[in-house]
């Protein structure tokens, strides 16, 4: 049986929780980007293929920014 131990030395859980809460609030970069991409798709400014490519790129960049901070 495996034993799992958590170290509060780095407060990783608290920091991760705070990052997730900030990324999901209404003023977050993710929400604003999602809404902008949705508007561009609905207006016909971008195709569904372009929308999915942009969304993948944005999510990758957001993830990299969170991980590196």
N, C-alpha and C positions, 0 to 999 in steps of 0.2 A: 504494500500500500504506500502511495506517495504522500509525503508530507509537504504541505504548502505553508510557507511563512511569508508574512508581509512585513516590510520594513517601513516604519514611518519616518525614517531618516530623510528621505527625499520628498515625502508628501506627494507622491505621484498620483494617487487616487484623487486627492483634493484638487491638484492642479489640472488633471484631466477633466474632472467634473466641471470646474470653472470654465475651461476652454469649450467644452460641449455646450454649456449654458449660454456662453457668449456667442457661440457660432449659430445658435438656434433662435436668438431673440430677433425681433422684428427689424432691428436696425443693422443686423449683421451683414457682412460682405456677401456671405453665401445667399441669404434671402434676397438682397438687392440684385445680385447677379442672376439668380434664378428668375426673378420677376422680369428683369430686362430681357433675358433670353426668350422668355415666354411671350413678351410683347413683340419682340422682333419676329418670332415665328408666326404669331397670329397676324401680324401686319404683312407677312410675306417677304420681309426683308431678308430672312435666311430660310434655307430649306431644312427639312427635318434631319438630313444627313449633316449639314453644317451645324445645326443646333446640338446634335449628339456629340459631334467632334469638339465643339466649343465647351460643352458641359463637362466632358471628360477631361479636357485640358484644364479648365478652371478648378475642378475638384482635385485633380492631381497637384496643382499649384498650391491650393489651400492646404491640402494634406502636408505637402513638403514644408510649407511655412510653419504649420503647427508643430511638426516633428522637429524642425531645426531650432525652434525658439526655446 
